[in-house]
Amino acid sequence: MLLLDTHVLIWLAADLSQLPEKAKSAIRFHAAELHVSAITSLEISLLVKNGKLSWGNDPLAFYKRAVSHHGLTEIPVDAEIAWNSAQLPPIHRDPFDRIMIATAQKYGMTILTKDRTIPAYPDVKAVWE
């Protein structure tokens, strides 16, 4: 099972050239078991609101189409994931990444991310290049 980091979903949906071949290969290999955390929609919403990402007139619809088109399963942020994200060692301060890490730990997923800090967490596997 593969959990996509926010930047991976953005590039998968809008700019495949940003993904290295190993990342594309991992996506193809895990095509039937691709996941995204629901927290990704919040992170994308903030990027759009702050002018750092443009996904047209209806970015939420763009997000939903991207999730559907690529066959992603969206994983909700439940109380256990939220709680465990706050209990993680203080390696990473980004709350979105902490949610993804706790999600990956709960479900035994590998995170597809370019972030080199994420693999420093216990019981987390990440791939990129």
Buried (B, 14 or more C-beta within 10 A) or exposed (E): BBBBBBBBBBBBBEEEEEBEEEBEEBBEEBEEBBBBBBBBBBBBBEBBEEEEBEBEEEBEEBBEEBBEEBEBEBBEBEEEBBEBBEEBEEEBEEBBBBBBBBBBBBEEBBBBBBBEBBBEBEEBEBBBE
